[in-house]
């Protein structure tokens, strides 16, 4: 198996609940760190939304593995960011038999 080419720097972010001052909370995103990654796009699809058309493209994002529990190890519910582009992480699994890399199954949504 060829080693992945980790040529793209992505920001790993985790959701953070912050009090809104009225008894509720809002979601903000906390930066956990930066990871070098390889992105592989899948087949996209388009669907109608309330105010716009939303294009969804699945991506497999490969990153170097980190130990379980490490803040630099991606988990479902987090997201990757590159400028204005955002990929929501749906699942994470080992990419190779040696556990050196992880494959993150993600979705990128774009409103048009």
VODRENLUM-659508 format. One record per residue (C-alpha): z, y, x; residue number from 1. Coordinates in steps of 0.1 Angstrom, whole numbers. Example, Ala and Ser with C-alpha at 12.3 -4.5 7.8 and 13.67 -1.06 7.14 Angstrom:
! residues 2
zz: 78 yy: -45 xx: 123 i: 1
zz: 71 yy: -11 xx: 137 i: 2
This chain:
! residues 112
zz: 0 yy: 0 xx: 0 i: 1
zz: -9 yy: 35 xx: 13 i: 2
zz: 19 yy: 59 xx: 18 i: 3
zz: 18 yy: 89 xx: -7 i: 4
zz: 6 yy: 122 xx: 6 i: 5
zz: 34 yy: 146 xx: -2 i: 6
zz: 15 yy: 179 xx: 1 i: 7
zz: 29 yy: 199 xx: -28 i: 8
zz: 63 yy: 217 xx: -29 i: 9
zz: 79 yy: 215 xx: -63 i: 10
zz: 112 yy: 229 xx: -76 i: 11
zz: 135 yy: 204 xx: -93 i: 12
zz: 155 yy: 219 xx: -122 i: 13
zz: 182 yy: 206 xx: -145 i: 14
zz: 192 yy: 219 xx: -179 i: 15
zz: 224 yy: 239 xx: -181 i: 16
zz: 242 yy: 248 xx: -213 i: 17
zz: 255 yy: 284 xx: -213 i: 18
zz: 277 yy: 299 xx: -240 i: 19
zz: 259 yy: 325 xx: -261 i: 20
zz: 292 yy: 343 xx: -270 i: 21
zz: 289 yy: 335 xx: -307 i: 22
zz: 303 yy: 300 xx: -306 i: 23
zz: 270 yy: 283 xx: -297 i: 24
zz: 251 yy: 278 xx: -265 i: 25
zz: 217 yy: 283 xx: -250 i: 26
zz: 197 yy: 263 xx: -225 i: 27
zz: 190 yy: 277 xx: -190 i: 28
zz: 175 yy: 259 xx: -160 i: 29
zz: 194 yy: 255 xx: -128 i: 30
zz: 175 yy: 250 xx: -95 i: 31
zz: 187 yy: 218 xx: -77 i: 32
zz: 163 yy: 220 xx: -48 i: 33
zz: 128 yy: 216 xx: -36 i: 34
zz: 109 yy: 184 xx: -31 i: 35
zz: 76 yy: 175 xx: -15 i: 36
zz: 54 yy: 156 xx: -40 i: 37
zz: 21 yy: 140 xx: -47 i: 38
zz: 6 yy: 147 xx: -82 i: 39
zz: -17 yy: 124 xx: -101 i: 40
zz: -30 yy: 135 xx: -134 i: 41
zz: -36 yy: 111 xx: -163 i: 42
zz: -58 yy: 114 xx: -194 i: 43
zz: -50 yy: 145 xx: -214 i: 44
zz: -50 yy: 151 xx: -252 i: 45
zz: -49 yy: 181 xx: -275 i: 46
zz: -31 yy: 186 xx: -307 i: 47
zz: -27 yy: 214 xx: -332 i: 48
zz: 7 yy: 232 xx: -333 i: 49
zz: 20 yy: 258 xx: -356 i: 50
zz: 7 yy: 288 xx: -338 i: 51
zz: -16 yy: 274 xx: -311 i: 52
zz: -33 yy: 243 xx: -298 i: 53
zz: -12 yy: 224 xx: -273 i: 54
zz: -28 yy: 204 xx: -245 i: 55
zz: -6 yy: 176 xx: -230 i: 56
zz: -14 yy: 159 xx: -197 i: 57
zz: 6 yy: 131 xx: -184 i: 58
zz: 13 yy: 132 xx: -146 i: 59
zz: 27 yy: 107 xx: -122 i: 60
zz: 46 yy: 127 xx: -96 i: 61
zz: 56 yy: 108 xx: -64 i: 62
zz: 86 yy: 121 xx: -43 i: 63
zz: 106 yy: 107 xx: -15 i: 64
zz: 136 yy: 86 xx: -28 i: 65
zz: 172 yy: 98 xx: -26 i: 66
zz: 204 yy: 78 xx: -32 i: 67
zz: 216 yy: 73 xx: -68 i: 68
zz: 238 yy: 101 xx: -79 i: 69
zz: 223 yy: 125 xx: -53 i: 70
zz: 214 yy: 160 xx: -68 i: 71
zz: 180 yy: 157 xx: -51 i: 72
zz: 172 yy: 125 xx: -70 i: 73
zz: 152 yy: 133 xx: -102 i: 74
zz: 163 yy: 119 xx: -135 i: 75
zz: 149 yy: 120 xx: -171 i: 76
zz: 156 yy: 152 xx: -188 i: 77
zz: 151 yy: 174 xx: -157 i: 78
zz: 118 yy: 191 xx: -149 i: 79
zz: 96 yy: 201 xx: -120 i: 80
zz: 83 yy: 237 xx: -116 i: 81
zz: 55 yy: 252 xx: -95 i: 82
zz: 53 yy: 289 xx: -104 i: 83
zz: 45 yy: 290 xx: -141 i: 84
zz: 35 yy: 253 xx: -143 i: 85
zz: 62 yy: 230 xx: -157 i: 86
zz: 64 yy: 192 xx: -158 i: 87
zz: 91 yy: 176 xx: -180 i: 88
zz: 104 yy: 143 xx: -165 i: 89
zz: 104 yy: 115 xx: -191 i: 90
zz: 113 yy: 86 xx: -167 i: 91
zz: 118 yy: 77 xx: -130 i: 92
zz: 111 yy: 44 xx: -113 i: 93
zz: 107 yy: 31 xx: -77 i: 94
zz: 72 yy: 35 xx: -64 i: 95
zz: 73 yy: 9 xx: -37 i: 96
zz: 91 yy: -24 xx: -29 i: 97
zz: 112 yy: -8 xx: -2 i: 98
zz: 125 yy: 20 xx: -24 i: 99
zz: 113 yy: 48 xx: -1 i: 100
zz: 95 yy: 67 xx: -29 i: 101
zz: 100 yy: 74 xx: -66 i: 102
zz: 74 yy: 78 xx: -93 i: 103
zz: 84 yy: 104 xx: -119 i: 104
zz: 65 yy: 100 xx: -152 i: 105
zz: 60 yy: 135 xx: -166 i: 106
zz: 42 yy: 156 xx: -192 i: 107
zz: 27 yy: 191 xx: -186 i: 108
zz: 22 yy: 211 xx: -218 i: 109
zz: -1 yy: 241 xx: -220 i: 110
zz: -5 yy: 263 xx: -251 i: 111
zz: -40 yy: 277 xx: -256 i: 112
